[in-house]
Amino acid sequence: MSKNNSTMTRFRHVSYLWDDAKAAEMAGDEVALLIYRSNLLGADLRLTNYGGGNTSCKAQAIDPLTGKSTEVMWVKGSGGDLGTLKRSGLAALYVDRLRSLKNIYRGIEFEDEMVELFNHCIYDLHSKAPSIDTPLHGFLPFAHIDHLHPDAAIAIAAAKDGKKITQELFSGTIGWVDWQRPGFDLGLQLKQCLDENPGIRGIMLGSHGLFTWGDTAYESYVNTLEVIERCAEYLEEHTKGKKAFGGERLAALPKEQRLSQAAALAPVLRGYCSSNTRMVGHFTDDDRVLEFINSNDLDRLAPLGTSCPDHFLRTKISPLVLNLAPTEDLGNTDAVKEKIAPLFEAYRQMYTEYYNTCKHPNSPAIRDANPVVILYPGVGMFTFAKDKQTARVAAEFYINAINVMKGAEAISSYTSLPRQEAFDIEYWLLEEAKLQRMPKPKALSGRIALVTGSAGGIGKAIAQKFAQEGAVVVINDNDQQRLESAVQDFTKQFGKDVFASEVLDVTSAATIKKAFNTAALAFGGVDIVVNCAGLSISKPLEEHSEQDWDLLYDVLVKGQFLVTQAGVEIMRKQGTGGDVLNIVSKNALVSGPNNAGYGSAKAAQLHLSRLNAAELGKDRIRVNVVNPDAVISDSKIWAGAWAEGRAKAYGVKVEELPAFYAKRTLLNEIILPEDIANACFAFVGGLLNKATGNVLNVDGGVAMAFVR
């Protein structure tokens, strides 16, 4: 597995993952070894975060213009991630051309113009766009280079005495370059540091991170791990017996109470954070978070913000700290908002003043002034961003910032980026250009949907459609096995950040509450509730039992009522409106044989929808109905007695039902789950925001079901 067991076992604070057998398969392919090394480094969040850091290699390649061998540098391109890096994520540049740019470099005031000039150095026409860190690798002569943001190293880099500590800890074998925004000039400073300190094994960047290198991919990998391991050991030595962050000021609530409080508060916080753009949330009560937010030093350290620019860009200038007691009664939403509203107003004012004080004549317009990170002492940390992945990654970065603060405070005192430096990173014109190049948000970006019965059939199709259009979804079912299968499908199709799952029986208030708590903890609340769970019983009047009747009304009518009631409670906490979609049936409007229980329950669902629409308009919550008919594909309703009952009622065979239903429609069409999903999207996709109390028939055209 490794070079030897002693190599692997000497690392306690980082993960040694190198596999000689795998590396041997890539022998001679330096780019493949670069990707392999990068993926190993990116797999350990103690070394770098998602999207953070960059790696490179230099090797000889044939110049397609001359046919001669030339030196090429492959480096992680703009916007990539080490843990998932592939060849397509690399930028490849001629080394000699890149280095020749120093001949036309006009000084630090003209940094940004150099980025465009990187394009004149491209070797591979399919290259990823080079990042601002490209010259930091280009001017160093080493074949393999790692630039990471390890917590242990940044703790030293962000300490008041960081330079002195680095010198003493590594006996001069690690250089030091003071904080400076990444760019061409910083690349020249790294080269100058190396020239002035020949033989060093790496360079610490003040408040920023670490550069390490080697002549081979393996040497660079081990050198990187050894330097970070030594930093971590140093921190461990100095934190032993010390109370972190000045000791505990208050105790965390027990786990269940923390989650209960977080679920109750998340929609309120999301509403405030969504005052400019609808946000998706993430919650964590990680032990490292609790240690920090429950400490005596919280009020001193939290306003300082982070030091590493990668941390700062994702967590904003500083977090918002709530002044709520951990056991605060969150049942009275109005009372809670009275306490929280001034905190958000103060934060927005602080952020606006920060912008106005630091802005330049050509700075981009002020962005959303709401916080990204919200700390609730005794409970945990909330983060809010444009999507779940961004919110989750922001939380990961702030935990890294906590680790940095803890280490820096243990060995010296923590220093954050000066406000002007932070602003110049956040509102860097190159960062703004990157934001402008991002794809336009999808129609349901920032929206959270809970679709009942979404492990199969119509419900699953609706949840998939919403996810495809940018929403995050809570999939659920009362069938555990069916739900597990749906989880596998959604994971494969969308990944872990697009959905959450929960067992839900719409006749059980307890499971309904649990499902909405899951929505609040996973995403921050809910915007769209789709009542789709159902069942069907088709029997002549004389064969219909009281049990049949109660089951139909419990699932269809009471279930719709309870789920809507729970969803509306969260929507009101958010104060941003919402949508309730009820999947009813053409049977709500059409009288047919052997259908007294089901048809009347569907009629009750339809009128309940009208009643809810009339009541909830004041809250900007729209309630609309989609009426399907004969959606047989992947439906549990049609597996068994219902299909047999309908076939008997119409005098046809079960296998003839799809054709029978199609022939009786005006369009002669078979209705599929995707058709119902498209109708639901029509209501919530943005074009019908002023429509409520409507019924949309998706039945191929059944004249008897026309709404009169």
C-alpha positions in Angstrom: 0.0 0.0 0.0 2.8 2.5 0.9 6.5 2.9 0.6 6.8 1.3 4.0 4.7 1.0 7.1 6.7 3.6 9.0 6.0 6.2 6.4 2.3 5.7 6.8 2.2 5.4 10.6 4.2 8.5 11.4 1.3 10.6 10.3 -1.4 11.1 13.0 -2.9 14.5 11.9 -3.2 13.9 8.2 -4.2 10.9 6.1 -1.4 9.1 4.2 -3.3 7.6 1.2 -0.6 6.9 -1.4 -0.9 3.5 -3.1 2.3 2.4 -4.8 0.5 -0.1 -7.0 -1.9 2.6 -8.4 0.9 5.1 -8.8 3.0 2.5 -10.7 0.2 2.2 -13.3 0.8 5.9 -14.1 4.6 5.8 -14.2 5.9 8.2 -16.9 2.7 10.2 -17.0 3.4 13.2 -14.8 -0.1 14.7 -15.5 -1.8 11.5 -14.3 0.4 11.5 -11.2 -0.5 15.1 -10.6 -4.2 14.3 -10.7 -3.7 11.3 -8.5 -1.8 13.4 -5.9 -4.4 16.1 -6.1 -7.3 13.8 -5.5 -5.6 12.3 -2.4 -4.9 15.8 -1.0 -8.4 16.9 -1.7 -9.9 13.9 0.0 -8.7 15.2 3.4 -10.6 18.3 4.6 -7.8 18.9 7.1 -5.6 19.8 4.2 -7.8 21.9 2.0 -11.5 22.6 1.5 -13.8 21.9 -1.5 -12.6 24.2 -4.3 -9.6 25.4 -2.3 -5.9 25.1 -3.0 -4.2 24.2 -6.3 -1.5 21.8 -7.5 0.8 21.7 -10.5 3.5 19.8 -12.4 6.0 20.7 -15.0 7.1 18.3 -17.7 8.4 18.1 -21.2 5.9 17.9 -24.0 6.1 18.2 -27.8 5.3 21.7 -29.1 2.7 21.1 -31.9 4.0 24.2 -33.8 7.7 23.2 -33.8 7.7 19.5 -33.2 10.4 20.1 -30.5 10.3 19.3 -26.8 9.3 22.2 -24.6 8.5 22.6 -20.9 4.8 22.7 -20.0 3.1 23.4 -16.7 -0.2 21.7 -15.8 -2.0 23.5 -13.0 -5.5 23.3 -11.5 -7.7 25.6 -13.5 -10.0 28.3 -12.3 -13.0 27.1 -10.2 -11.8 23.5 -9.9 -11.7 21.2 -6.9 -8.7 19.0 -5.9 -10.7 16.1 -4.6 -12.6 15.7 -7.9 -10.0 17.1 -10.3 -9.7 15.5 -13.8 -7.6 16.3 -16.8 -10.3 18.5 -18.1 -9.9 20.7 -15.0 -6.3 21.5 -15.7 -4.8 24.5 -17.4 -1.7 23.8 -19.5 0.7 26.6 -20.2 4.1 27.0 -21.9 6.5 27.7 -19.0 8.9 30.0 -21.0 6.0 32.2 -22.2 4.5 32.5 -18.7 7.8 33.5 -17.2 8.4 36.0 -20.0 5.4 37.9 -18.9 7.5 39.5 -16.2 9.2 41.5 -19.0 6.0 43.4 -19.6 4.6 43.4 -16.0 3.9 47.1 -15.1 3.7 46.6 -11.3 1.2 45.7 -8.6 -1.3 48.4 -9.7 -1.7 46.6 -13.0 -2.1 43.0 -11.5 -5.4 42.2 -13.1 -4.3 42.8 -16.7 -1.9 39.9 -16.4 -4.7 37.4 -16.1 -5.8 38.1 -19.7 -2.2 37.6 -20.8 -2.1 34.1 -19.4 -4.2 33.1 -22.5 -1.2 33.9 -24.7 0.7 31.2 -22.8 -1.8 28.4 -23.3 -0.3 25.1 -24.6 -3.5 23.0 -24.7 -6.3 24.6 -26.7 -8.8 22.6 -24.6 -7.2 24.0 -21.4 -9.3 25.1 -18.5 -9.0 28.9 -17.9 -5.9 29.6 -15.8 -6.6 30.8 -12.3 -5.1 33.8 -10.6 -2.7 31.5 -8.7 -1.0 30.3 -12.0 2.1 32.5 -11.6 2.6 31.4 -8.0 3.4 27.9 -9.5 5.0 29.2 -12.7 8.0 31.1 -11.2 9.0 28.3 -8.8 11.3 25.8 -10.6 10.0 22.6 -9.0 8.5 19.8 -11.0 5.6 19.2 -8.6 4.1 21.9 -6.3 1.2 21.9 -3.8 -0.5 25.0 -2.6 -3.0 24.1 0.2 -4.9 25.8 3.0 -4.4 23.4 5.9 -6.0 24.4 9.2 -2.8 23.6 11.1 -0.6 25.7 8.8 -3.0 28.7 8.6 -3.3 28.7 12.4 0.5 29.5 12.4 0.2 31.8 9.4 -2.6 33.8 11.0 -0.9 34.0 14.4 0.5 37.4 15.5 4.0 35.8 15.8 3.5 33.5 12.8 6.7 34.4 11.0 8.9 33.9 14.1 7.1 30.6 15.0 7.6 29.3 11.4 11.3 30.1 11.5 11.8 28.4 14.9 9.6 25.4 14.2 11.2 24.5 10.9 14.7 25.8 11.6 14.7 28.0 8.6 13.6 25.3 6.1 10.2 26.9 5.5 10.3 30.5 4.1 7.8 33.2 4.8 6.0 35.7 2.6 3.8 38.3 4.2 0.1 38.5 3.3 -0.6 39.8 -0.2 -3.5 39.2 -2.5 -2.8 36.3 -4.9 -1.5 37.4 -8.3 1.5 38.0 -10.5 3.4 40.0 -7.9 3.0 37.3 -5.3 4.4 34.8 -7.7 7.5 37.0 -8.1 7.7 37.2 -4.2 7.7 33.4 -3.9 10.6 33.2 -6.3 12.5 35.9 -4.5 11.9 34.1 -1.2 13.3 30.9 -2.7 16.3 32.8 -4.2 17.1 34.3 -0.8 16.6 31.0 1.1 18.1 28.3 -1.2 17.3 24.7 -0.1 14.0 25.5 1.7 11.3 22.9 1.4 8.3 25.2 1.4 7.0 28.7 2.0 4.3 29.9 4.4 2.1 32.7 3.1 1.0 35.0 5.9 -2.7 34.5 6.8 -3.1 32.5 3.7 -1.7 29.0 3.4 1.3 26.8 2.4 3.4 26.1 -0.6 5.4 22.8 -0.7 7.1 20.9 -3.5 9.2 18.0 -4.7 11.0 16.6 -7.8 8.4 13.9 -8.1 4.7 13.6 -7.4 5.4 11.3 -4.4 8.1 13.6 -3.0 5.8 16.6 -3.2 3.0 14.6 -1.6 5.1 13.4 1.4 6.8 16.8 1.8 3.4 18.4 2.0 2.1 15.9 4.6 5.3 16.1 6.7 5.1 19.9 6.9 1.4 19.9 7.8 2.0 17.1 10.3 4.7 19.1 12.1 2.4 22.2 12.2 -0.4 20.0 13.7 2.0 18.5 16.3 3.1 21.9 17.3 -0.5 23.0 17.9 -1.2 19.9 19.8 1.7 20.5 22.1 0.6 24.0 22.8 -3.1 23.2 23.3 -2.7 20.4 25.8 -4.2 21.3 29.1 -5.4 24.6 27.8 -9.1 25.7 27.8 -10.0 26.4 24.2 -11.3 29.9 23.5 -11.1 30.9 27.1 -13.2 28.1 28.4 -16.9 27.3 28.3 -19.4 30.1 28.9 -22.5 28.0 28.5 -23.4 24.3 28.0 -24.8 23.0 24.8 -28.3 21.6 24.8 -28.7 17.9 24.5 -28.6 16.6 20.9 -32.4 16.2 20.5 -33.1 19.6 21.9 -30.5 21.2 19.7 -32.1 19.8 16.6 -35.6 20.7 17.8 -34.5 24.3 18.4 -32.7 24.5 15.1 -35.6 23.1 13.1 -38.0 25.6 14.7 -35.7 28.6 14.0 -34.2 27.7 10.6 -37.3 29.0 8.6 -37.3 32.3 10.4 -33.6 32.8 9.7 -34.0 31.7 6.1 -36.8 34.3 5.7 -34.5 37.1 6.8 -31.5 35.8 4.8 -33.8 35.6 1.7 -34.8 39.3 1.7 -32.7 39.8 -1.4 -32.4 36.4 -3.0 -34.1 33.2 -1.9 -31.5 31.1 0.0 -31.0 27.5 0.9 -29.7 26.6 4.3 -27.5 24.1 6.1 -27.3 23.3 9.9 -24.5 21.7 11.8 -23.9 21.1 15.5 -20.4 19.7 15.0 -18.4 19.5 18.3 -15.9 22.0 17.0 -18.7 24.5 16.3 -20.2 24.0 19.8 -16.8 24.5 21.5 -16.5 27.8 19.7 -20.0 29.2 20.0 -20.3 28.2 23.7 -17.0 29.8 24.7 -16.0 32.9 26.6 -14.0 34.3 23.6 -16.9 34.0 21.1 -17.8 37.7 21.3 -14.2 38.8 20.8 -13.2 36.4 18.0 -16.4 36.1 15.9 -16.4 39.8 14.7 -12.8 39.5 13.5 -13.9 37.2 10.6 -11.5 34.8 8.9 -8.0 35.1 7.6 -7.5 32.8 4.6 -9.1 34.4 1.5 -10.6 31.1 0.5 -12.4 30.9 3.9 -13.5 34.5 3.7 -14.9 34.4 0.2 -17.4 31.8 1.3 -18.3 33.0 4.8 -18.4 36.8 4.3 -16.8 39.4 6.5 -18.0 38.0 9.8 -20.9 35.8 11.2 -24.1 37.0 12.8 -24.2 35.8 16.5 -27.8 35.4 17.8 -28.5 36.7 21.3 -31.2 34.1 21.9 -31.0 31.8 24.9 -30.5 28.1 23.9 -33.8 27.3 25.6 -35.6 30.2 24.0 -39.3 29.6 23.5 -39.5 29.6 19.7 -43.2 28.7 19.5 -44.3 32.4 19.2 -42.9 33.4 15.8 -43.8 37.0 16.2 -42.0 37.3 19.5 -38.9 35.6 18.0 -38.9 37.9 15.0 -39.0 40.9 17.3 -35.7 39.7 18.8 -34.1 38.7 15.6 -35.1 41.5 13.3 -32.8 44.1 14.9 -29.9 41.8 14.7 -30.3 41.4 10.9 -30.8 45.1 10.5 -27.6 45.8 12.4 -25.7 43.3 10.4 -27.0 44.7 7.1 -26.0 48.2 8.3 -22.5 47.0 9.3 -22.0 45.3 5.9 -23.2 48.4 4.0 -20.8 50.6 6.0 -18.0 48.1 5.3 -18.8 48.4 1.6 -19.0 52.2 1.6 -15.9 52.6 3.6 -13.7 50.3 1.5 -15.1 50.6 -2.0 -13.1 51.9 -5.0 -14.4 54.0 -7.8 -14.6 50.9 -10.1 -15.9 48.5 -7.4 -18.9 46.3 -8.4 -22.2 47.2 -6.8 -22.9 46.1 -3.3 -24.0 42.5 -3.1 -26.5 40.9 -0.7 -25.9 42.4 2.8 -27.3 39.4 4.7 -25.0 37.1 6.6 -23.9 33.7 5.3 -23.0 32.3 8.8 -25.3 32.5 11.8 -24.2 31.2 15.2 -26.7 30.2 17.8 -24.8 29.6 21.1 -25.8 26.3 22.8 -27.4 25.0 19.6 -25.2 25.2 16.5 -24.4 27.0 13.2 -26.6 27.9 10.2 -25.3 28.8 6.8 -27.3 30.2 3.9 -26.3 30.4 0.3 -27.7 30.1 -3.3 -27.9 26.3 -3.1 -27.3 23.5 -0.7 -23.8 22.6 -1.8 -22.6 26.2 -1.4 -24.3 26.5 2.0 -22.7 23.2 3.2 -19.3 24.2 1.9 -19.6 27.6 3.7 -20.1 25.7 6.9 -17.0 23.5 6.2 -15.0 26.6 5.6 -16.1 28.3 8.8 -15.3 25.2 10.7 -11.8 25.5 9.2 -11.7 29.1 10.3 -12.7 28.0 13.8 -9.8 25.5 13.8 -7.4 28.3 12.7 -8.6 30.6 15.4 -8.2 27.9 18.0 -4.7 27.1 17.0 -3.6 30.7 16.6 -5.0 31.6 20.0 -3.2 28.6 21.6 0.3 29.6 20.3 -0.1 33.4 20.2 -3.1 35.5 19.2 -5.3 35.3 16.2 -5.2 38.0 13.5 -7.7 38.3 10.7 -7.5 40.0 7.3 -7.7 43.8 7.6 -11.1 45.0 6.4 -9.7 46.7 3.3 -7.8 43.6 2.3 -10.9 41.6 2.8 -13.0 43.9 0.7 -10.4 43.9 -2.1 -10.7 40.1 -2.2 -14.5 40.0 -2.0 -15.1 42.8 -4.6 -12.1 42.0 -6.7 -13.0 42.7 -10.3 -11.7 39.3 -11.4 -14.0 37.6 -8.8 -16.8 39.7 -10.1 -16.0 38.6 -13.7 -16.1 35.0 -12.5 -19.5 35.5 -10.9 -20.8 37.1 -14.1 -19.7 34.1 -16.1 -21.7 31.7 -13.9 -24.7 30.0 -15.5 -28.0 31.8 -15.1 -29.9 30.2 -12.1 -32.6 27.7 -13.1 -36.3 28.5 -12.6 -36.5 26.7 -9.2 -33.0 27.6 -7.8 -33.2 28.4 -4.2 -36.6 26.7 -3.8 -37.3 23.8 -1.4 -40.0 21.3 -2.2 -41.6 18.5 -0.2 -43.6 16.1 -2.3 -45.6 13.4 -0.5 -45.5 9.9 -2.0 -42.4 10.8 -4.0 -40.7 7.4 -4.0 -42.5 6.3 -7.1 -45.1 7.2 -9.7 -46.4 10.7 -10.1 -44.7 11.9 -6.9 -41.3 10.7 -7.9 -41.7 12.3 -11.4 -42.6 15.6 -9.7 -39.7 15.5 -7.4 -37.3 14.7 -10.3 -38.7 17.5 -12.4 -38.3 20.0 -9.6 -34.7 18.9 -8.9 -33.9 19.1 -12.6 -35.2 22.7 -12.5 -32.9 23.7 -9.6 -34.9 22.9 -6.5 -33.9 20.9 -3.5 -36.5 18.2 -2.6 -37.5 16.2 0.4 -38.5 12.8 -1.0 -40.7 10.5 1.2 -43.0 7.5 1.3 -44.7 5.3 3.8 -42.9 2.3 2.2 -39.4 2.1 3.5 -38.1 -0.3 0.9 -39.5 1.8 -2.0 -38.0 5.0 -0.4 -34.6 3.3 -0.2 -34.8 2.5 -3.9 -35.7 6.1 -4.7 -32.8 7.4 -2.6 -30.4 5.3 -4.7 -31.9 6.8 -7.9 -31.8 10.4 -6.7 -28.2 10.0 -5.4 -27.1 8.6 -8.8 -29.0 11.3 -10.7 -28.5 14.4 -8.6 -26.0 13.8 -5.8 -26.3 14.2 -2.1 -26.9 17.9 -1.9 -30.1 18.0 -3.9 -32.4 15.9 -1.8 -33.2 14.7 1.7 -35.4 11.7 2.5 -37.8 10.7 5.3 -40.4 8.0 5.9 -43.8 9.8 5.9 -47.3 8.5 6.5 -49.7 11.4 5.7 -52.2 10.0 8.3 -49.6 10.4 11.1 -49.0 14.0 12.4 -45.8 12.8 14.1 -44.2 11.6 10.8 -45.4 14.8 9.0 -43.7 16.9 11.7 -40.5 14.9 11.4 -40.5 15.3 7.6 -40.8 19.0 7.8 -38.2 19.2 10.5 -35.9 17.3 8.1 -36.7 20.0 5.5 -35.8 22.7 7.9 -32.6 21.1 9.1 -31.4 20.0 5.7 -32.4 23.1 3.7 -33.8 25.8 6.0 -37.6 25.4 5.4 -40.0 24.7 2.5 -41.4 26.7 -0.4 -43.5 24.2 -2.3 -45.7 21.5 -0.8 -47.1 18.9 -3.2 -49.8 16.6 -1.8 -49.5 13.6 -4.0 -49.7 10.6 -1.7 -52.8 8.6 -2.3 -54.6 5.3 -2.7 -57.7 4.1 -4.5 -60.5 1.7 -3.7 -63.1 0.8 -6.4 -66.1 -1.1 -5.2 -69.9 -1.1 -5.7 -71.7 0.8 -3.0 -73.0 -2.4 -1.3 -69.4 -3.8 -1.0 -67.8 -0.6 0.3 -66.9 -1.0 4.0 -66.6 1.6 6.7 -63.0 0.7 6.9 -62.6 1.5 3.2 -64.3 4.8 3.6 -62.2 5.9 6.6 -58.9 4.9 4.9 -59.7 6.9 1.8 -60.7 10.0 3.7 -57.7 9.7 6.1 -55.2 9.4 3.4 -56.7 11.7 0.8 -58.5 14.4 2.7 -57.1 14.4 6.2 -53.6 13.7 4.8 -53.8 16.7 2.5 -55.1 18.8 5.4 -52.4 17.8 7.9 -49.5 18.2 5.4 -50.7 21.5 4.2 -51.2 22.8 7.7 -47.6 21.8 8.6 -46.2 23.3 5.4 -48.0 26.6 5.8 -46.7 27.0 9.4 -43.2 26.9 8.0 -44.0 29.2 5.1 -45.5 31.8 7.5 -42.3 31.7 9.5 -40.3 32.4 6.4 -42.6 35.2 5.3 -41.7 34.7 1.6 -45.0 33.1 0.3 -45.1 29.7 -1.2 -47.0 27.1 -3.2 -49.3 24.3 -2.3 -50.1 21.9 -5.2 -52.7 19.2 -4.7 -52.7 16.2 -7.0 -56.4 15.4 -7.1 -58.2 13.6 -10.0 -60.7 14.0 -12.7 -62.9 11.9 -10.4 -63.4 15.0 -8.3 -65.5 16.3 -11.1 -66.9 13.2 -12.9 -69.4 10.8 -11.6 -68.7 7.2 -12.4 -69.7 3.7 -11.2 -68.2 1.8 -8.2 -66.5 5.0 -7.0 -68.4 6.5 -4.1 -65.6 6.6 -1.5 -62.7 7.6 -3.8 -64.7 10.0 -6.0 -66.2 11.8 -3.0 -62.8 12.0 -1.2 -61.3 13.5 -4.3 -64.1 16.1 -4.5 -63.4 16.9 -0.9 -59.7 17.4 -1.8 -60.6 19.7 -4.6 -62.9 21.9 -2.4 -60.4 21.9 0.4 -57.9 23.3 -2.1 -60.3 26.2 -2.9 -60.9 26.9 0.8 -57.1 27.0 1.4 -56.5 29.2 -1.6 -59.1 31.7 -0.2 -57.6 31.7 3.2 -53.9 31.8 2.4 -53.8 34.5 -0.2 -53.0 37.1 2.4 -49.8 35.1 3.1 -48.9 35.1 -0.6 -49.3 31.3 -0.5 -50.8 30.0 -3.7 -52.9 26.8 -3.7 -53.6 25.1 -7.0 -54.8 21.7 -8.3 -53.6 19.3 -10.9 -56.2 16.8 -12.0 -54.7 13.7 -13.6 -56.6 10.7 -14.9 -55.4 7.1 -15.5 -51.7 7.5 -14.8 -50.9 3.9 -14.7 -47.1 3.9 -15.1 -45.1 3.1 -11.9 -48.2 3.6 -9.8 -49.0 1.5 -6.7 -52.6 2.5 -7.1 -52.9 0.4 -10.3 -51.2 -2.6 -8.9 -54.0 -4.9 -7.7 -57.6 -4.4 -6.7 -58.1 -0.9 -8.0 -57.2 -1.9 -11.6 -59.3 -5.0 -11.3 -62.2 -2.9 -10.0 -62.0 -0.3 -12.8 -61.7 -3.0 -15.4 -64.8 -4.7 -14.1 -66.7 -1.4 -14.0 -65.9 -0.7 -17.6 -66.2 -4.3 -18.8 -62.6 -4.7 -20.1 -59.6 -6.7 -19.2 -56.9 -5.2 -16.8 -54.3 -5.2 -19.5 -56.7 -3.3 -21.8 -57.1 -0.4 -19.4 -54.3 2.0 -20.7 -55.8 1.8 -24.3 -59.3 2.1 -22.9 -58.5 5.2 -21.0 -56.7 6.8 -23.9 -59.5 6.1 -26.4 -62.0 7.9 -24.2 -60.0 11.1 -24.2 -60.3 13.8 -26.8 -56.6 13.7 -27.6 -56.4 9.8 -27.5 -53.4 10.0 -25.3 -52.0 7.9 -22.5 -51.1 10.1 -19.5 -47.6 9.6 -18.0 -46.2 10.7 -14.6 -44.0 13.2 -16.5 -47.1 14.9 -17.8 -48.3 15.6 -14.3 -44.8 16.8 -13.3 -44.8 19.3 -16.1 -48.1 20.6 -15.1 -46.9 21.1 -11.5 -43.8 23.0 -12.9 -46.1 25.2 -14.9 -47.6 26.4 -11.7 -44.4 27.0 -9.7 -41.9 27.8 -12.5 -42.4 31.6 -12.4 -44.9 32.3 -15.1 -48.0 31.8 -12.9 -47.0 33.6 -9.7 -50.3 35.5 -9.6 -52.5 32.4 -10.1 -54.2 30.7 -7.2 -57.4 28.6 -6.7 -57.0 27.1 -10.2 -57.6 23.6 -11.5 -55.5 22.2 -14.4 -56.7 19.0 -16.0 -54.1 16.7 -17.4 -56.2 13.9 -18.6 -55.9 13.9 -22.4 -59.3 15.7 -22.5 -62.3 14.3 -20.7 -65.2 16.6 -21.5 -67.2 15.5 -18.4 -64.3 16.8 -16.3 -64.2 20.3 -17.8 -64.5 22.8 -15.0 -67.8 24.6 -15.5 
